[in-house]
Amino acid sequence: MNGPAEFLAARDFLLSVRNDYRKAAAEFHWPQLHTFNWANDYFDTLVGTDFPALRIVSDSGAGDTVTFDRLAARSRQVAHFLTQLGIRKGDRILVMLGNVVPLWETMLGAMRLGAVILPAATLLTRSDVADRLQRGGVHAIVADSACCSRFAGLGDAPVRIAVGADVAGWTRYELSNQAPATSVHILTRADDPLLIYFTSATTARAKLVVHTHASYPVGHLSTMYWIGIQRGDVHLNLSSPGWAKHAWSSVFAPWNAAATVLAYHYERFSAQALLDKIVECRVTTFCAPPTVWRMMIQEDLRRWPVALRELASAGEPLNPEVIERVRAAWGLTIRDGFGQTETTAQVGNSPGQELKVGSMGRPLPGYRVTLLDAAGCASDEGEICLELGDRPLGLMQGYLNDDGCTNAVLQNRYYHTGDVARRDADGFFTYIGRLDDVFKSSDYRVSPFELESVLIEHPAVAEAAVVPSPDPIRLAVPKAFVVLARGYEANGLVAHSIFMHVRARVAPFMRIRRLEFSDLPKTISGKIRRVELRTVERARLPGERRVNEFWEDDHLEPDNSKRS
């Protein structure tokens, strides 16, 4: 078979065994691709599909519905437009657009040319933009007109395209005068670069992850399988453009299944407004990060008569309490999954399978996962590593211009994720935390995620992050930074209640010893930056306490709610 046929055969196999995990895991094989261009070789085969490719909705009522035919034609015009501006195969295009139709048109059009796309979130600061231009070696920029001022005086990208209002010095994104939507056939190898994503930088400076014409377009067959998307579904993914998860679930996974991508554009997030859109648009498959799920369960979900069939969560581990609250309201189970910017979905709870509360599931088709302990030996608890003997197609090519980082994660026949998990006798993985986040207290290893899952079971806790706090006796003790749920105030009585809640549910060495009511620092993509909290704690003076900070020793009795 040729490349496109092999891809379709692999796709069709996974769709046919969507509820048979054992068969899928045992018999799935990545297609062997030499030349491949997902836009030219696959997307164009969806022309004539009798339901929309893309639907964009907003709180204002504005929106757009786009057919596969229109997207195919318009993206060919984009390819011609870019060619006329001098863009060639291998040139790098930074794309800073929100959920607007030109985002998808530009991605497909650039792909047809063999250009390399650097997605960028519209919330990036000027310094973020400068870093991306400098380290990304950008040849062209396609940006929303409202964002163009952030590029003033930065970089030397010769081509600058503004989407929306006219901007002085920028070419307007205008396709009406372009050539007819004829095919642009540029031969691309499967291992040619296609996407460069900046990581979300939860622990260190962002790295530039290089993905190919195969690793994300084809690699996301595992993501399609995990979410359970089928032909004709309406799939809503709540992730901002510019981050890898948007490509995961708002481009490749749903369109690999020939489903409709629903994009929800909002100025200010509201759980109630989101739930209204899910009902109004008859969403059948839905994926959101844990932060969104934690906000959603603050509402009475039973009030919304949803048409949902599949629920998924990714980006960070999802706390079991959230899963139980949604299941009680809708009779549906949120299926957790694990992956990275560097990969597609690696581990997940797939449709129709037994679920274990708190587990993120089993290795997805195409991925062979090993846990390595500190000595580098296979174990039932350790770092999540991917075997490279049968290299998964969804793994990145490497980090751009950084052989040191690339070699550090691709070593000794494994890709090292930097995440820690444990595996039970049935092969289910439970997430423990990032290697950087797991810490020792009194010589016991503490998993922040496990403690955060206990904390969020308390009705007063909307979100929590646990980090080590220096202690002269135990070296470090677990400290929780807590965001309160609606209706609760930061005071000693609430702190006491939380301390007692945790005390009754965990071993003594894992107890929360300190608690601070505070907002949580997050990346633009919504992930908690525990590294900032750890830095704050390391800088504290012996015995120092801050406003809204409470210590367990002060709260051993209900009537002793002294505030620090």
N, C-alpha and C positions, 0 to 999 in steps of 0.2 A: 504494500500500500504506500501511497505518497503521504507527505506530511499532513495535509488537511484531512485525508481519509483516516489516518491513524488517530488524529486528535478526536474526530467524531466518533470513532469506534470506542475509544477510551471513555469519552463523555457518555455515550449511549449505554455502555456497560454499567457505569455508576448510577445512572438514572434507573436502570432496570433492577438494581439490587439495593435500592435506597433503604429498605427495611431489613436487609440481611447483612449485618456487619461482618460476620465471619467470612462469608463468601467474598464480599468486597475487599476485605483486608488480605485475604489469601490469594485472590486471583487478579487483582488490579495490577497493571503494569503501566508505567509512564510511556507515552508514545515516543518513539525514536524519531527525532526531528533533525533535519539538516538545514533546510531553508524553510522559513515560516514567517508569515506576517498575518497576525490575527485579524486586522482590519480588512485586508485584501482577500485572504484565504478563507476566513470564517464569517465575519460580520456581514459581508455582502450576501451570503447564502440566506440570511434572515429576511431579505427584502421580500415583500409580499405577505409577511406575517400579519394575521388579522387582528392583532391587538397592539397597543402602543409599546414602543421601546422605552419611552421616557415620559414621565408626567411630573411636572413641578407645581407645587402648591405653596401658598403663603397665607399668613394670617389676614392679610389685606384683601384676599380674594383673587389677587392676580395670580397668573400661572400660565402654563403652556403644556400642551400634549403633543408629542412628537412621534411619528411613525418610524419604523425601521427604514422604510424607503427614503423618508426625508433626511434622516441622519446619514444614511449612506451617501446620498447625493450631495448634501451640504458639506460633509467631510471631504469629499473629492474636491469640491470648490475651495475648501480651506487649503488642501494640499497644493492646488494650483496657485492660490493667493500667496502662500509661503514661498513657493518656488519663484514667483515673480519678484519677491523681495530678496531673493538671493539665498534662501535657506536650502541646504543640501543635506544629504545623508550624513549622519554623525554629528551634525550641528546640535547644540544644546539650547533648548527653549525653556525658559522659566515661565510657568503658567500660574498667575495669581488671580483666580476667579472664584466667585462663590457658586452656589447652586443655580447656575444659569445655563441655558442651552449651549452657548458658545464654549463652555467648558468641555462638554462631551464632543462637540464638533471638532474642537482643536486637538483633543487627545487622539481621536481617530484620524484626523487629517495629518498630524505630525507622524503618527505611526505608519501611515501609508508611504510617507517620504523616507522612513528610516531615520528621522530626526530623533533626538533623545530628549525626553520630557523631564523637567524638574518641577514637580508640583509644589506650590507654596500656599500656605494659608493666608487669607486676607487679613488676619489679626496680627501678622508679623510686624515687629517694630522696624524702624529704619536700620538699626544695628543688625537685626536678623537678616534683613534684605541685603545689606552690604556684605555680610558673611557668605550668603548664598551666591551672590554674584562673583565674589572673589574666589571662593573655593570651588564653585561649580563650573567655572570657565564658561559662562553663559554667552551665547551668540545672539540670542533674541529674547524679548520679553513680550508676553501677552498678559495684560493686566486690566482689571477693572479701572475705569477712568478715575474713580474716587481714590484709588491706591497709587496713582501715578506719581504724585508729589513725593512719595517716599523714595523714589528712584533718582530724584534730582541730584545731579552731581556725583552719582555713584556708578562705578563700573564703566565699561566701554562697549557694552552690547550695541552693535550698529543698527539692529532692527528693534523698534519699540512699537508695539501695537496696543491701542487703547480700545477697550470694549465699553461702549456707552457713549457719553458725550465726547465731543472733540477736545483734544488736549494739545496745546502747542508743542511742536517738536515730535509728536507721536503720529503714526499712521492709524487712521480709523479702521476698526474691524468692520469691513463692509463687503459683503459677498454678492450683492445684487448685480454688480457690474463684472463679476468674474466669468471666466469661460464656462461653458456648459459642464455639467457634472460628469465628465468623462473619467475613466479609470486612470489612476496614476500607479503604475506598476514599477516599484523599486524593489529589486531583489534584496531581501534581508535574510541573513543567516539566523538560525534559532538562537545562537549564542551572541548575536550582536546586541549591544546595550540598547535598552528602550526607555527605562525609567531610572532616575536617581532620586531617592528619597532621603531626606534628612531625618534621623531618628528623633524621637521626642525628648531626648536628653533628660531623663529622670534622675540620672546619677552623675553624668559627666557631660563634656562638650559633645554636641550633636555630631554623629558620624554620617558620611554620605554612602548610602547603600545602593549598589548598582544591580539592577534587575534587567533581564534580557527579554527578547521577543518570545521566549518560552517560559521563563521562570515565573512571571506573574500571569500572563494571559492563560497559559496552559496549567501552570502550577495551581491556579485557583480552582481546578477541578476538585481538589480536596476540600476547599471552602464551600463550594456548591454542595458537595455531599454532606458535609457537617451540618450546614444550615437546613438542608432538606428542600432546597428550592426546586420547583418543577416548572415545566413549560406552562405559560399562562398565569403564573402566580403574579401577584402585586407585592413586590418586595420593598420594604422600607428599611433603610439603614440610617441610623442617626450618628453620622460622623462627618466632620467638616472636610471640605475639599482641601487638599494640600497635605493630608496625612494618609499613610498607607492604607488604613482601614477603609477609606473612601474608595480606593481602587479595589480593595477586597470585595466589598459588598454593594458598591454603587456603580460598578463597571463590570468586572470580569465574572464574578460568581453568578449574578443573576442573568447576565447575557449569555454566559456559557449554557445556561439552562433554557434560554429563549424566554425569559420572564420579563415583566415590566419593572423598570426601576422607578420607584417613587422617591422624589427628593422634596424634603420639607424645608422651605426657607422661612426663617423666623428672625426677628430683630432681637427679641428677648425670650428666653426659654420659659415655657409654662407647661407643666405636666398636664393640666386640664386641656389646653389647646392641642397638645400632641395627641391626647386620647381622642379628642373630637375628630382630628384628621384621620386617625387610624380607623374610626368607625365610618366616617364620611367617604373615604377612599376605598373601603372594603379591602384593607390590607390583609394578606394571607400569611406572609412570612415577615418577621420583624427582628432586627438585631440592633442592640443598643449597648453602650458601655455601662458598667456598674453604677457610675454616678447618676446616670439617667434613671436606671431602674430604682435606685434608692430614693430618688425624688418622686417617681411614679407611685410608689407604695405609700406615700404620704396621703394619697387620695383614696377614696372608696372605689376601687376598680370595678366593683360589681355594678356600678351605675352605667358603665359603657358596654353596650351589646356588640362586642367585637366579632369579626369574621375570621380571626386569626387561627392558623393551624400549627405554625412552628414559631417558637420563640428562642432567641439565642442571645448570648452575651459574650463580649470579648473586649480586650484592651487591658483589663486587670481581672484578677480572680473575683468571682461573684460570691457574696456571702450567702450561706444556706438559708438564713432568715428571710432574705429577699425572695428566694425561690419558693419557700413555703407560703409566703404571703400572696404571691401571684397565683400559685396553684390553688389556694383556698378560694380565691375570687373567680378565676376563669376556668379552673379544671385543666389548665395547661402547665407544662413544666418548662421553665427556662433551661435550655441546654448550654452549659458552659463549654468554652473551647479555649485552646491555647495556641498562639502563634506569635510571630514577631514581624517587625518591618523587614527583617532579613529573610523571612520565609512566608509561606502561606500557612493555612491552618495545619498544625502538626498533630495535635491531640484534641479530641472532642467527644462529647456525648452525641452520637448520631441518632437519627430518627428511629422510633420504634424499638429502641433497645432499653434494657434494664438500666436504671440510673441509681447511683449511690449518692446520697446527700453529701455535698461538700467535695465530691470528686469532679475533676475536669474531664474525665472519660478515658478513652483508650487511643492508642496511635491510629491516626486516620490512614486510609488507603494511600500507599505510596511512601509512607514514612516508617522507618525502623528506628525506634527510640531505645536508648540505653541510659540508665542512671549510673553515673560514675562517682565513687566516693573520693575522699581527699587524696587517696593513694592512686587514683586513676583506675580502680578496679570496678567491675560491674557489681552493682549492689541493688538492694530494694529501696534505698534512700540515697539521694545524691543529686549531682547536677544533671539536668536534662540535656542529653547529647544525641545527635543524629549520626547514624552510621554512614560513612562516606564510601564504603565498598560498593554499595548500590546507591549512588548519590541521588537524593530526591530532587526532582525537577524544579520544585518550588523553592529551592535554596538560592540565595543571592549569588552573584558572580564574585562579589567581594566588596571591600570598602574602597571608594575612589581615592587614588593617590595616597594610600595608606597601607603599604605592605605589612607594616608592623602589626597593626590591628587585625588585618586579614589573617596573617599567619598565627596570631594569638588565638583566634577562635577556630581556625581550621588546622588542627594539629592531632597527631597520633591517631589518624584514621577516623576522627570525629569532628563534627561541628559542635562547638561548645556554646550553649545558649546563655549561660550565666544565671539560669533559674534553677531552683532546687525543688524536688518533688519526692514523694514516696509512692511506691507501687504495692498494691495488695496482692493476695494470692490469686485473684481473678483477673489481674492485669489492669486494674483501674488505677489511674494516677491522681494523687491529691497534691495540690500546689502548696509549697511551704513558703517560698519567697525568693527574691533576688539574693544572690550570693552576698551582695553588699548590704542587704537589709537584715538578714538573719544575724543574730548576735548571741553572746553568752552572758548569762547572769548566774552567779554562784557556780560557775563551771557547767551549767546546763544550757543547751542550745534552745533559743526562743524563736518561734516563728511569728513575726508580726501579723501575718494574715490570719493565723488561727485565733489570736487574741482579738483582732479586729472583728472577726466573725462572731465571737462571743459578745463583744461590746454592742454590735448593731442589733442584737436581739433585745436589748433594753429599749423600752418605748421612748426614752428621752434622747436616744442617740440616732441622729440622721446619718452621720459619717464619722469615721475615726481613722487615725493613723497612729501606729505604735512604733516607737524608736527607743534605743537605749539611753538612759539618763545616768550620768556618772554617780557612783556611790562608793564611799570609802571602804565599806566592808565587802559588798558583793561585786565590786568592780563596776557593774552597771545593773540598773533595775529597769523593768519595763515601764515606760511612761506613755500615756495615751493623750493625744490631742483630739478633742471631741467637738464636732459641730452639732449643736442641739436641734432637735426636731421642733416643729412649730408648737408653741404653747408652753415651752419650758424655759426657765430662767437659769442663768449661771449662778448657782449658790451652793452652799455647803450641804444642804439637804439632798439636792440632786446628785452632787458628787458622792455623798455617802451611799445613796441608793445604787449608783453605778458600781462603786467599790464592792458592795455586798453582793451584787449580781454576779460580778466576775469571780469573787472569792468562792461562791458556791458552785462554780462550774469548772474550775481549772485546778491543776496541781499547784501546791504552794510556791514552787520556784517560778511559775508563770504568772503569778498574780500581778495585776496592775498596782504599782506602788505609788505612782504619781499621775495626776490627771490635770489637764489644762483645757479650759473651754476656749476655743480659738478657731478662726478660719484656717483652712488647709491650703498651703501653697501648691499650685498645680501647673503643669505644662499647658500650653495653648490647646493641646489635644485633650485636656481633662484628666491626665494622670497625676496622681499625688507625687510630689517631689519630697520624698522622705529625706533625701540628702540635705535639704535645707533645714529640716527639723533636727536632724542629727547634728548639724553644724551649730545650731542654736544651743542645743544641750551641751555640747562639748565646751562651749564658751562660758557656761555658767560658773559662777563662783561657788565655793563650798557653802552649802546651807542656804544658798540664794533661792528665793521664791518670787514668782511673778504674779501680777494681777490675774485673778481667775485661775490660779493654780492651787491644787489641793493635794495633800499627801495622805496615803492610806493610814499611816500611824495616827493621824488626827481624827480618823473617822471609824474607829473600831466599835464605837457605841452610837446608837441612833441620836442621842441627845448631845453628842459632841460634834457639832458641825462647824467648828472654827474655820474661818476663812483665812488663808495665808495673806 
